[in-house]
Amino acid sequence: MISTPDNTNEHIDFDAENISEQEVSRRFKWAKRQGNPAWLWPDIRVEDWRAALEQVARVASAVLSGAAVPPRLDGDPAAIGLAGYTSGLGPLLGWWAETGAILPSPAVARVLDLHLRHNRIRAARLDAAAVDLIGRLSRQGIAVTVLKGADTGRAYFPAPGVRPASDIDLLVRAEQASAAEAILRAEGFAEASRGARESSWRPPGCPTAPRSLTLVHADDPWSIDLHSALDLMVSAGAPLAALDAGAPMDSRRAWAPGSEATALEQPLLLFHLAIHAGAGLQNLTLLRLVELNLVIRQDVAAGRLSWDAFLALGERIGLLGFAYPALTLCEALTPGVVPALVLARCARATPRGVLRVVRRLTPATAQRIERSSVGEHFMWTDGWRRRIRQLAADIAPRAGSWRALWSIYEKRAWRLVRGRVSR
């Protein structure tokens, strides 16, 4: 942390942002009855959070663009801390403050330092857990490709512990998925959920409720997300993003923390990150836009990413349109990173509804937390057949249990009652 006349490396108490499991439950119930189930902070105005997000986006853009003078970050520490939490940038902002890349006020610096301290501990734990599990899988002949933050946090971010993650994403071959699941069970992991292409596993003794709702806590829950395919369904009414056609298990890039696993190579890596970020606006956080910037700049400079190869793969397996939202907003955050020709080619393959929605977004306003928009919900569904398919999935969602299904309908009812749905 930067020393200032008012603040010489003072720390907020490590447990200052802890809340009880009962309070977490109360917040979720309160949010549901407000018709806004993702907004869990009754003491912070949405307008203050949005203003703080704009500040966070401004300083991130300045740092990534190589500003000659470190940008200042000032304002309500609670709102900026919340913006750091929801955007995913809290630990990185803390590291930038620690290294002098940004100049926060003393009060804001203390909050960001707490984000960084918690995530450093958490990231080290998750790295160790990943190395241990991958070793066990490897000894049984199961090949593993590490995905998302478990890869990029070490390979592309400027220091360990600055990229938060809620889980460890591992890809195995479909024919080896059952054997991998058996190893997880033998190690005491419990199945938490299952989808068509992945299953989620909770480690033994792991809590189920977050320890804080204002930062990524060192003791927050985490899981292993075991993928048997890389394909992504961005929306129930949209076509499949056929990432498996890019042969992800053939990647040879070594995973940074250990030699027993691989990580995605370019250009498939960029497609996977961009499509996952833009699949739903709840995913389109500033963290993921910063991540895209770091990956693109480093891999272009090192010769690992060729835009010609990116366009060729995208054209061949139909991925360009899916990558458009995240790449467009990455370019808006840090102009000059994504070539105009690439964005134009992606735009030509993008549904009109997506183009309309993305046109009115900025890096700071893209993430959907406090709004529910019909236009955004149906943006990937060009044509009446896809809209009908999306509507059918909305009417009868695959919830896994009657209790989960009731929860979905209850949240929708409160949104309508509170007038939280817009066009």
N, C-alpha and C positions, 0 to 999 in steps of 0.2 A: 504493500500500500504506500502511496505517496505521503511523505511527511508534510504537514501544513502547520501554520502557527497554532491552529486550534486542535490538531489531531496528529499525535506522534505515535502511529502504529497502535492505537487503541483498538481493542476487539470488542464487539458485541458478544455477550455470553453465548456460548455455542448452542444452548438449548432455548434461546430467546424466542424462536419462532415455532416451538413445539406446540401442538394442540392435542387434546385427548381424542380417543376414538369416538367418544360420545359427541364431542363437538363436531367432528367430521360428519357423523351421521346427521346431526341437527342441521348442518349447513346444506347437505344434499337435499334434505326434506324441504328446507326453506326455499332453496333454488327451484325445486320442482314446482312448488306452489306459486312461485312468481312467474311461472311460464317460461323460465329461462334456466334450464337445468344445468347448464355449464357455467353459469355465473355464481360463484360461491362466496362472494366477498361483500356482505351487507354494509361494511363500514367504508368502502371505497366507491366513489361514483364512477360509472362507466366512462363519463367524459374525462375524468382525471386519468384514468387508465389509458384511454386513447391518446391523450396528450403526452403521457409518458412514453407510450410506444413510438410516437412520432420522434421524440427526443432520442430514444434508443436507436431507431432506424437512422437518424441523422448522424449520430456519432459512429455507428457501425460503417456507414457509407464513407465517412471521412477517413477512418482508419484503414479500411480496405483499399481506398483510392490513394493512399499514401500522402495524406495531408501533411504539409510542412509543420503546422502548429497543432499540437494535441487538442482535440475538441473538448469543450467543457460540457459537463453533465450535471445539471442542478435541478432542483424542484422538490416536490413532496417525496421524501424517502420511501414512504409506504407505497405510493403509486408507482414509483420507478422500480422498487423491489418487485412489485407484482408484475410489472411489464417485463422485467428480467425473467421472472418465473414462467409466465405464459408464453413468452417468445422463445424460451429456451436459451437465451443469451446471458443469463445472470452470471454463471461461472466465467464465461469468456470476458464479460465486462469487468469482472473482478480481477482477472489476470491482466487485462489492458490497464486497469488502474494501478495494479501492483508494479507493472513495468513502465509506467509513465506514458503509455500510448493515448490515454484519455485523462482528463482532469476533472474528476467529480468533486462536488462539495464534500466537506468532511463527513456530514451525516449520510450522504449517499454512498461515499466510499466505505463506510463501516458496514452498510447493508450489503454491498457488492462483495466485500471481503468475506462475509458470512456465507454467501452463495458459493464462493470459490472453495472455502475450507470444507464445507459439507461435500461438495461434489468431488474434491480430490480424494477423500476417504472412500466415497461410494465407488468412484471409477476404479480405484485400486482393487477393491473387493470384487467388482464385476470382472475385471481383467483376470484376476486370479481364478475365479470360478470358471471363466471361459477356458483358460489354459488347462485347468484340471479336467473339465468335461471333454474337451476336444482330445486330450491325451487318451482318455478312456475309450472314446469312440474310435480313435485311430488304431489303438491296440487290438480292436476287434475287426479291423479291416474296413471301417466305415469312413469314407472320404467326406470331408467337411469344407464348405465354402462359407466364410464369415461375411455377413451382410451389414449394411447400414452403419449405425454409430459405433458398433463394436469393431468395425474396420476403420472408418474415417476418423474416429476420435484419436487414434494413434497415428494413422498414416498421413493425415492432412492438417489437423489442427495444430496450433503452434506449441502446445505443451500438454502433457498428460493431465487429465482431470478437468479440462475446460469445456468438453462436449458432454452434456448430460444425456442419459439414456434410461428408459424405463425397463428395457429388456435386452437380452442377448439374442440376436437373430442368427440362426444357423441353417444353412441349406444342405440337405443330403439328397442322394439319388432316391427316387420314388421307391425303388425295389429294396432300399436299405432303411426306409423310414420305420418299419415295424421293429427292426433290430435296434435302431437308435432309441425308440420309445421304451423298449425293454430295458435298456441300460439306464435310462432316466428313472424308471420305476425302481430298479435295483438300488439306485443311489438315493432313494427316498423322495424323489420329486413326485408331486401329485398333479394330475391333469386338471387344468383350470378351465380350458375351453378348447373347442375343436371346430375348424372350418374345413372347406373343401380341399385346401392345399397346405394347411398348417395346423399345428396344435400348440397350445401354450401350457407350460409346466411350471408350477410353483415349487421352489426349493424347500426342503424341510426346515421348519421353524421360522419361516418368513412371515412377517405380518401381512394382513390383507388390507389394512387401512393405511393411508399416508400419515406420516408423522407431522407433516406441515402442509399447509395450503398456500404458502407464500414463497417457498423455495424447494428445490430438489434436496430432500433431507438425506443424510448419510444412511439412515435406517429405513428409508422408504421401501415398500415392496418392490420386488423385481421378478422377472420370469425368464425362462428359456422359451423362445418362440422357434419351434422346429418346423422348417419348411420342407415340403417334398416337391415343390415346384416354385419357379420364380414368377410365373404368370400372375398378372394382377387384374382384378375386376374393379375398375374405378367407380362403377355404378351398376346397379342391378339391370338397368336398361341399356347399358353401353356394351359395345363389343369388348372382347377380352384383349388386354395388352399382352401380346404373345412373347414375353421376354425369354421363355425357354427356347424359342427358336434361335436365340443368340448363343446357345450352348454354354450356360454359366458354369457347369461342372468341368468344362475343359480349360478354365482359367488357370494360369500358372503363376500369377503374382502371389508371392508369399505373404501371409498375414503377419503384421508387424510384431505382435507379442510372442509368436511361436512358429516353429517351422512345420508343425504337423497339420496345418490348415492352409487353404488358399483364400484369396479375396478376388472379387470381380476385376477384370481388366477392362480397359477402354476399347470401344465406346460403350459397351454394355453397362459399365459402372455408371456413367452419366445418365443413360436412359433410366436405369433402375432408380437412382436417386431422384431424378426429375419427375418421373411418373408417380412414384410413391408420394412425393411432396404435393403434387398437383391433383391427386386422385380425389380428394375432398378438401374443401377450404379449411376445415378444422386442422388439417395437416400442414397448411401452407404458412409455416411460422418463419419468423426472421432467422431462427437458427438454421433452418433448411436452406434458406436463400444464401446465408453466409457460407454454409457448407458447400453449396454448388459453386460459389465464387472461388473458394479455396481449392476445390478439386479441379475446376477448369483451368485456373491460372497456373497451378503447379504442373498439371499434366500437359498442358500446351507448351509450357516452357521447357519441360523435360523431353518433349517429343513423344509422349505416350498417348496423347489425344490428337487425332487428326479430324478436322471438321469434315473433310471429304469422306472419311471412313464412317463418321457419325451419320452423315446424310445417306450414305449408301446402305448402311445397316437399317436405318429407320425406314427408308423407302422399301427395302426388300421384305421386311416383316411387319410393316404398318405401324410404326411406333411414333412417328413424328408429331402427330396431332396430340397424343397423350403428353408429350414433353412440353408443349407450348406454354401452359400457364406458368409453370415454375421457371422456365428459361426466360420468359418475358419479364417476370418480376425480379429475377436475378439481375437482368440487364438494367432494369429501372433502379435497382439499389446501387449498382456500380456500373455506370455506363462504360461501354467499350469492351466488356468481357465476352459477350455473345455476339458474333457477327450478324449484321442486318440480314444477310442472305440466308443464314440458318434460321432466323426467326421467321422470315418470309416463307421459306419452304415449310416450316412447321405450321404456320398459320393456314396455308392452303389445305392442309390435311385435318384442320381442327373444326369441330361442329360449330355452327353459327351461334348457338346458345353460349358456348364457352367463350367465343370471341367477344360477345356482348358483355358478359360478366367481367372478364379480365380487363376489358377496356376501362372500366370504372374503378378498378382496384389500384392500390399502391402497396409497396412492401409493408407498410405499417397497418394497412386496413384489410389485408387479404384474409388473415386468419379469422375464421368464424367462431366466435364464442358467444357474443351477446345478441345474435340475430338469427332468424330462421326465414329464409327466402325461398319461395316456390321456384323462382327463376334459377337460382343457384342449384337447387335440388335436382332440377330436370335439365341442367345445362349440357350434359353429355348425351342426351336422348334425342338425337335428330330423327324425325320421322315418326309416324303414328304407331308403328309396330313396337319401336323401342320405348315410346312413352307408355304404351299399354303394359309392356313387360315391367317397366319401373313401377307403374301404379299397382300392378298385381303384387309385386314384392312389398310395396308399402302397406297394402291391405292385409297381407298375410306374411309378415316377416318371419324369417327363420330365427326364432328367439332361443331355442334350445329347451325351454320349459314354459309351462303356463304362467309361472310367476314372472319370468322375464318378459313374456308377451304382455301381461297385464301392465308391467312397468312402462313398456313402450307406449301403450295406448293411454295410460294415465298422463305421461309427459305431454303427449300430443294434445290431450284434452285441456290441460292447464295452459298450453301455449295459445290455444284458440280462445279460451276464456279470458286470458290476460291481453289478448290482441297482439301477440308477439310474432305473428306470421305476416310477412310482407310479400309483395310481388317480386 
